[in-house]
Amino acid sequence: MINRSNNKFFIKYPYILIITLLFNVRDVIADHEYLDTPSNKVNFRSVVDLSLTMLALGFIGCFYVFYRIYKQWIMNKKSLVMIHKLPYYTACIDILLNANFLVNIMHTAIRGRVWDDPVCQLMSVLNWAFISVNLCFYCVIAITTYLRICHEKYFDCGRYDCKLWLIVFIVSMILQLINIPNHGGRKYWCAGKTGQVRSPMILFVMITSSLLIVCFCYINILVRIINIQNPSISALSKDSANENGIGNDVLEQRAEIERRAAKKILSYVLIFIMQWVPVQISAAARFFSNDHTWVYLVTSIGRSFGGIGNAIQYVLNEGWVTRESTEYDTTRSQETDNKSTSLNNDNYKLLELNDNNNNNNNNNNKNNNNTENTGITGPIINIEGSNQGYQG
C-alpha cells in the first residue's frame, strides 16, 4: 500500500524524486566491450554517477530559477523586466542542454553503450546546438551591456526580445554548419565522433573567444562604474560638511552601488569560468587524442554546472525573498520595449543597481540646488536594468 505522506513529501520536494529515479539506474548496466574488466567498470560507474549527480543538481537549479521567476511574474502582475527575463532565458537554455545530456547518459547507463546512428548523430547535433546557443547568448548580452554602459549605445531587442534571439540563432547556426560533418558517438555519450580533432578545436576556440569577450566587456563596465563614481565622490567629500549630512548619505550610497556592481560583475565572470573552463580543458585534451576517464569527468562537471551557477547567481543578486520590481525599473523596461527611451536624460543613460536608488534620486531632484553645489551630476549606473540589462 502506498503511503500518502510519502506522496505529499515528493510533491513538495520533487527534486528528491528526481535524484532517487536517476540513481536507481546505477545498477541497471548491460555488458559491453568496455565493461570487460573491473577497472573499466569502475571508470564507467564513476562517469555515470558523476554525470547523474551533476544533472540532478543542474535540474534543481533550473527549477528553482523557474519557481522564483514565476513568483516574480505573479507579483509584478504578469510582467517581467529584463533583470528577471535574463536568468529565465539562461535557465531555459540550461534545461535543454541538461535534458539532451540526460537522454544521452541514461541510454549509456542502462544499455552499456551509446545510441546507434542516426539517433546518436541527432543527439550530437542537439548537444552542439545548445552549447553554441548558450555561449552566443552570453556574448550577445555582454556586448550589448558594454555598448550601453560604456558607449551609451542602446539596442532595441524588439517584442519578446526577438532581435536578441535572432542574433544568437544566426551565429549558432553558422557554428552548427561548420561542425556538421563531425557529429557522432564517443565512449560514453554522443557529442562528436571519436578520433576527429575539428570538433574539439572549434569548441575550444568558441569557449576561449566567449571568455575573452565576457571578461573584456564586464571589466570595462566595472572600470566605467569606478571612473564615474570617483569624481563625484571626490567632489562630494570636499563640501559634505556643509550639506547637513546629505553629502555623507550620497557618498555612502554611491560606494554601496560600486560594491554591488563589482560583486555582480565578478560573480558573473566566476560562474562563466566555472561552467566552461572544464569543458574547455576537456576539448583541449580531445584535440590531443586524450580519451581518458578524467576527460569525461571534467566534461560532466562543466556541462551541467550552468543550472547550478544560474541559481547561485540569482540568489546572490536577488536574495532569498521575492520582491516586487520598483516602479523605476518597470517604467524603464516598458520605455525601452516601446522604443521611447529618453536618451537625452542623464538619469536614464545608466540605471541604478540598487532598488532603493529610485527614492534617493527623487529626493536628489527635490534638493536640486543642494546637489548642484556638491558637483554631483554623474548618473548612477545599473548593469541590470534596461532592455539589455543583465543579472551579472
C-alpha positions as CSV (number, residue, x, y, z in Angstrom):
1,M,0.0,0.0,0.0
2,I,1.3,3.5,-1.0
3,N,1.9,5.8,1.9
4,R,0.1,9.1,1.2
5,S,2.6,11.0,3.4
6,N,5.4,9.9,1.2
7,N,3.4,11.1,-1.9
8,K,3.0,14.5,-0.3
9,F,6.7,14.7,0.6
10,F,7.7,14.0,-3.1
11,I,5.1,16.5,-4.3
12,K,6.5,19.2,-2.0
13,Y,10.1,18.3,-2.8
14,P,10.1,17.0,-6.4
15,Y,13.9,17.2,-6.7
16,I,14.2,14.3,-4.1
17,L,12.2,12.1,-6.5
18,I,14.4,13.2,-9.4
19,I,17.6,12.2,-7.6
20,T,16.0,8.9,-6.5
21,L,15.0,8.0,-10.0
22,L,18.3,8.9,-11.5
23,F,20.3,6.8,-9.1
24,N,18.1,3.8,-9.5
25,V,19.6,3.2,-12.9
26,R,23.2,2.8,-11.5
27,D,22.6,-1.0,-11.0
28,V,21.0,-1.5,-14.4
29,I,24.1,-1.8,-16.6
30,A,24.3,-4.2,-19.6
31,D,27.5,-5.9,-20.5
32,H,29.6,-4.2,-23.1
33,E,33.1,-4.3,-24.5
34,Y,34.5,-1.6,-22.3
35,L,33.0,-3.2,-19.2
36,D,35.1,-6.4,-19.5
37,T,37.5,-5.6,-16.6
38,P,37.0,-4.3,-13.1
39,S,38.9,-1.1,-13.8
40,N,36.7,-0.4,-16.8
41,K,33.6,-1.0,-14.7
42,V,34.9,1.4,-12.1
43,N,35.6,4.1,-14.7
44,F,32.2,3.5,-16.2
45,R,30.4,3.8,-12.9
46,S,32.4,7.0,-12.0
47,V,31.4,8.7,-15.2
48,V,27.8,7.7,-15.0
49,D,27.4,8.5,-11.3
50,L,29.1,11.9,-11.5
51,S,27.1,12.8,-14.7
52,L,23.8,11.9,-13.0
53,T,24.7,13.8,-9.8
54,M,25.6,17.0,-11.8
55,L,22.4,16.6,-13.9
56,A,20.2,16.3,-10.8
57,L,21.8,19.4,-9.3
58,G,21.5,21.2,-12.6
59,F,17.8,20.4,-12.9
60,I,17.2,21.6,-9.3
61,G,18.9,24.9,-10.1
62,C,16.8,25.4,-13.2
63,F,13.6,24.5,-11.5
64,Y,14.5,26.9,-8.6
65,V,15.0,29.8,-11.0
66,F,11.7,28.9,-12.8
67,Y,9.9,28.9,-9.4
68,R,11.4,32.3,-8.4
69,I,10.7,33.9,-11.8
70,Y,7.1,32.6,-11.7
71,K,6.6,34.2,-8.2
72,Q,8.2,37.4,-9.6
73,W,5.9,37.3,-12.6
74,I,2.8,36.9,-10.4
75,M,4.0,39.7,-8.0
76,N,4.6,42.0,-10.9
77,K,1.1,41.4,-12.3
78,K,2.2,39.0,-15.0
79,S,5.0,41.1,-16.4
80,L,8.8,40.9,-16.1
81,V,11.6,43.4,-16.5
82,M,14.8,42.3,-18.2
83,I,16.7,41.8,-15.0
84,H,14.3,38.8,-14.4
85,K,14.0,37.7,-18.0
86,L,17.7,37.0,-18.4
87,P,18.0,34.4,-15.6
88,Y,14.8,32.8,-17.1
89,Y,16.3,32.7,-20.5
90,T,19.5,31.2,-19.1
91,A,17.6,28.5,-17.2
92,C,15.7,27.6,-20.4
93,I,18.9,27.0,-22.3
94,D,20.5,25.1,-19.4
95,I,17.5,22.8,-19.0
96,L,17.5,22.0,-22.8
97,L,21.2,21.2,-22.5
98,N,20.7,19.0,-19.4
99,A,17.7,17.2,-21.0
100,N,19.7,16.3,-24.0
101,F,22.6,15.1,-21.9
102,L,20.2,13.1,-19.6
103,V,18.9,11.2,-22.6
104,N,22.5,10.6,-23.7
105,I,23.8,9.3,-20.4
106,M,20.7,7.3,-19.4
107,H,21.0,5.2,-22.5
108,T,24.6,4.5,-21.8
109,A,23.8,3.7,-18.1
110,I,21.1,1.3,-19.0
111,R,22.4,-0.3,-22.2
112,G,26.1,0.0,-21.5
113,R,26.7,1.7,-24.9
114,V,25.8,4.9,-26.7
115,W,22.9,5.4,-29.1
116,D,23.1,3.9,-32.6
117,D,23.1,6.2,-35.6
118,P,21.2,8.1,-36.7
119,V,19.9,8.8,-33.2
120,C,23.4,9.3,-31.9
121,Q,24.1,11.9,-34.6
122,L,20.9,13.7,-33.8
123,M,21.9,13.8,-30.1
124,S,25.3,15.2,-31.0
125,V,23.7,17.9,-33.2
126,L,21.4,19.0,-30.4
127,N,24.2,19.0,-27.9
128,W,26.3,21.2,-30.1
129,A,23.3,23.5,-30.8
130,F,22.5,24.1,-27.2
131,I,26.2,24.7,-26.3
132,S,26.6,27.2,-29.1
133,V,23.4,29.0,-28.2
134,N,24.5,29.2,-24.6
135,L,27.8,30.7,-25.5
136,C,26.4,33.1,-28.1
137,F,23.8,34.2,-25.6
138,Y,26.4,35.1,-23.0
139,C,28.4,37.1,-25.6
140,V,25.4,39.0,-27.0
141,I,24.3,40.1,-23.5
142,A,27.9,41.1,-22.6
143,I,28.4,43.1,-25.8
144,T,25.0,44.9,-25.6
145,T,25.5,45.7,-22.0
146,Y,29.0,47.0,-22.7
147,L,27.8,49.2,-25.5
148,R,25.0,50.6,-23.4
149,I,27.1,51.4,-20.3
150,C,30.5,52.4,-21.8
151,H,29.4,53.9,-25.1
152,E,25.7,54.9,-24.4
153,K,24.5,53.0,-27.5
154,Y,21.1,51.4,-26.9
155,F,19.9,48.3,-28.7
156,D,16.1,47.7,-29.1
157,C,15.5,43.9,-28.7
158,G,12.0,44.1,-30.2
159,R,8.9,42.4,-29.0
160,Y,9.7,39.3,-26.8
161,D,13.4,40.1,-27.3
162,C,13.2,38.6,-30.8
163,K,16.1,40.6,-32.2
164,L,18.4,39.4,-29.4
165,W,17.4,35.8,-30.1
166,L,17.7,36.3,-33.9
167,I,21.4,37.3,-33.5
168,V,22.0,34.3,-31.2
169,F,20.4,31.8,-33.5
170,I,22.1,33.1,-36.6
171,V,25.6,32.9,-35.1
172,S,24.7,29.4,-33.6
173,M,23.5,28.2,-37.0
174,I,26.8,29.3,-38.6
175,L,28.8,27.4,-36.0
176,Q,26.5,24.4,-36.5
177,L,27.2,24.3,-40.2
178,I,30.9,24.5,-39.6
179,N,30.8,21.4,-37.4
180,I,28.1,19.4,-39.2
181,P,30.5,16.7,-40.5
182,N,31.8,15.9,-37.1
183,H,28.8,14.6,-35.2
184,G,28.6,11.1,-33.8
185,G,29.3,8.9,-30.8
186,R,32.1,8.8,-28.3
187,K,32.9,6.4,-25.5
188,Y,30.2,7.4,-23.0
189,W,27.8,9.7,-25.0
190,C,27.1,11.3,-28.4
191,A,28.9,14.6,-28.7
192,G,31.3,14.4,-31.7
193,K,33.0,11.5,-33.5
194,T,35.9,9.8,-31.7
195,G,39.2,10.4,-33.3
196,Q,38.5,13.7,-35.2
197,V,40.0,16.9,-33.9
198,R,38.0,19.6,-35.7
199,S,35.0,19.5,-33.3
200,P,37.2,19.9,-30.1
201,M,39.2,22.6,-31.8
202,I,36.1,24.6,-32.8
203,L,34.7,24.2,-29.3
204,F,38.0,25.3,-27.7
205,V,38.1,28.4,-29.9
206,M,34.4,29.2,-29.1
207,I,34.9,29.0,-25.4
208,T,38.1,31.0,-25.4
209,S,36.6,33.7,-27.6
210,S,33.5,33.8,-25.4
211,L,35.6,34.1,-22.2
212,L,37.7,36.9,-23.7
213,I,34.6,38.8,-24.8
214,V,32.8,38.4,-21.5
215,C,35.9,39.4,-19.5
216,F,36.6,42.4,-21.7
217,C,33.1,43.7,-21.6
218,Y,32.5,43.3,-17.9
219,I,35.9,44.5,-16.8
220,N,35.4,47.7,-18.9
221,I,31.9,48.1,-17.4
222,L,33.5,47.9,-13.9
223,V,36.1,50.4,-14.8
224,R,33.4,52.7,-16.2
225,I,31.5,52.5,-12.9
226,I,34.6,53.3,-10.9
227,N,35.6,56.2,-13.1
228,I,32.1,57.7,-12.9
229,Q,31.7,57.2,-9.2
230,N,35.1,58.5,-8.1
231,P,35.0,62.1,-9.5
232,S,31.5,62.6,-7.9
233,I,32.7,61.1,-4.6
234,S,35.8,63.4,-4.6
235,A,33.7,66.5,-5.3
236,L,31.2,65.4,-2.7
237,S,33.8,64.8,0.0
238,K,35.1,68.4,-0.2
239,D,31.7,70.0,0.5
240,S,30.0,67.3,2.5
241,A,30.5,69.1,5.8
242,N,28.2,72.0,4.6
243,E,25.3,69.8,3.5
244,N,23.9,68.8,6.9
245,G,24.6,65.1,6.4
246,I,23.1,64.8,2.9
247,G,26.5,64.6,1.3
248,N,27.6,61.7,3.5
249,D,24.4,59.8,2.7
250,V,25.0,60.1,-1.0
251,L,28.7,59.2,-0.6
252,E,27.7,56.0,1.2
253,Q,25.0,55.3,-1.4
254,R,27.4,55.6,-4.3
255,A,30.1,53.5,-2.5
256,E,27.4,50.8,-2.0
257,I,26.4,50.9,-5.7
258,E,30.1,50.4,-6.7
259,R,30.4,47.5,-4.3
260,R,27.3,45.8,-5.6
261,A,28.3,46.4,-9.2
262,A,31.7,44.8,-8.6
263,K,30.1,41.8,-6.8
264,K,27.7,41.2,-9.6
265,I,30.3,41.5,-12.4
266,L,32.8,39.3,-10.6
267,S,30.1,36.7,-9.8
268,Y,29.0,36.6,-13.4
269,V,32.6,36.1,-14.7
270,L,33.3,33.5,-12.0
271,I,30.2,31.4,-12.8
272,F,31.0,31.6,-16.5
273,I,34.6,30.3,-15.8
274,M,33.3,27.5,-13.5
275,Q,30.9,26.3,-16.2
276,W,33.0,26.5,-19.4
277,V,36.7,26.2,-18.4
278,P,36.2,22.5,-17.5
279,V,34.6,21.9,-20.9
280,Q,37.5,23.9,-22.5
281,I,40.0,21.7,-20.8
282,S,38.3,18.5,-22.0
283,A,38.2,20.0,-25.5
284,A,41.9,20.6,-25.4
285,A,42.5,17.0,-24.2
286,R,40.4,15.6,-27.0
287,F,42.4,17.7,-29.5
288,F,45.5,15.8,-28.4
289,S,43.6,12.5,-28.7
290,N,43.3,12.1,-24.9
291,D,40.2,9.9,-24.2
292,H,40.9,9.0,-20.6
293,T,38.2,8.9,-18.0
294,W,39.1,12.2,-16.4
295,V,38.3,14.0,-19.6
296,Y,34.7,12.7,-19.4
297,L,34.5,13.5,-15.7
298,V,35.6,17.1,-16.3
299,T,33.1,17.5,-19.1
300,S,30.3,16.2,-16.9
301,I,31.1,18.9,-14.3
302,G,31.2,21.8,-16.7
303,R,28.3,20.8,-18.9
304,S,25.7,20.6,-16.2
305,F,27.0,23.4,-14.0
306,G,25.0,26.1,-15.8
307,G,21.8,25.4,-13.9
308,I,23.6,25.3,-10.6
309,G,25.5,28.5,-11.3
310,N,22.4,30.4,-12.5
311,A,20.6,29.5,-9.3
312,I,23.5,30.6,-7.2
313,Q,23.8,33.9,-9.1
314,Y,20.1,34.5,-8.8
315,V,20.2,34.2,-5.0
316,L,23.3,36.4,-4.8
317,N,21.7,39.1,-6.9
318,E,18.1,38.9,-5.8
319,G,18.2,37.3,-2.4
320,W,16.1,34.5,-1.0
321,V,12.9,36.5,-0.8
322,T,11.0,37.6,-4.0
323,R,10.5,41.4,-4.1
324,E,8.3,43.5,-6.3
325,S,10.1,45.3,-9.0
326,T,10.4,49.1,-8.4
327,E,8.3,51.5,-10.4
328,Y,11.5,52.9,-11.8
329,D,12.7,49.6,-13.2
330,T,9.3,48.7,-14.6
331,T,8.9,52.1,-16.3
332,R,12.3,51.9,-17.8
333,S,11.7,48.4,-19.2
334,Q,8.4,49.5,-20.8
335,E,10.0,52.6,-22.3
336,T,12.8,50.5,-23.9
337,D,10.4,48.0,-25.3
338,N,8.3,50.8,-26.9
339,K,11.3,52.5,-28.4
340,S,10.6,55.6,-26.3
341,T,13.8,55.7,-24.2
342,S,14.7,59.2,-23.1
343,L,18.3,59.1,-24.5
344,N,18.8,62.8,-23.7
345,N,18.0,62.4,-20.0
346,D,21.2,61.6,-18.0
347,N,19.1,59.9,-15.3
348,Y,18.2,57.2,-17.9
349,K,21.5,56.8,-19.5
350,L,22.9,54.4,-16.9
351,L,20.4,52.9,-14.4
352,E,20.6,52.0,-10.7
353,L,22.0,48.8,-9.3
354,N,20.2,49.4,-6.0
355,D,16.4,49.1,-5.9
356,N,16.3,51.9,-3.3
357,N,18.0,54.3,-5.6
358,N,14.7,55.4,-7.1
359,N,13.6,57.0,-3.9
360,N,17.1,58.6,-3.5
361,N,17.0,60.0,-7.0
362,N,13.6,61.6,-6.4
363,N,15.0,63.1,-3.2
364,N,18.0,64.4,-5.0
365,N,15.8,66.0,-7.7
366,K,13.8,67.8,-5.0
367,N,17.0,69.1,-3.5
368,N,18.5,70.0,-6.8
369,N,20.1,73.2,-5.5
370,N,22.0,71.4,-2.9
371,T,23.2,68.7,-5.2
372,E,24.4,71.3,-7.7
373,N,26.6,72.8,-5.0
374,T,28.2,69.5,-4.3
375,G,29.1,69.0,-8.0
376,I,27.3,65.6,-8.4
377,T,25.9,65.4,-11.9
378,G,27.0,61.9,-12.9
379,P,24.4,59.3,-13.5
380,I,24.1,56.3,-11.3
381,I,25.0,53.1,-13.1
382,N,22.9,50.0,-13.4
383,I,24.2,47.0,-15.4
384,E,21.0,45.1,-15.0
385,G,18.0,47.4,-15.6
386,S,17.4,48.3,-19.2
387,N,16.4,46.2,-22.2
388,Q,19.9,44.9,-22.2
389,G,20.5,44.9,-18.5
390,Y,21.9,41.6,-17.2
391,Q,21.8,40.0,-13.9
392,G,25.6,39.7,-13.8
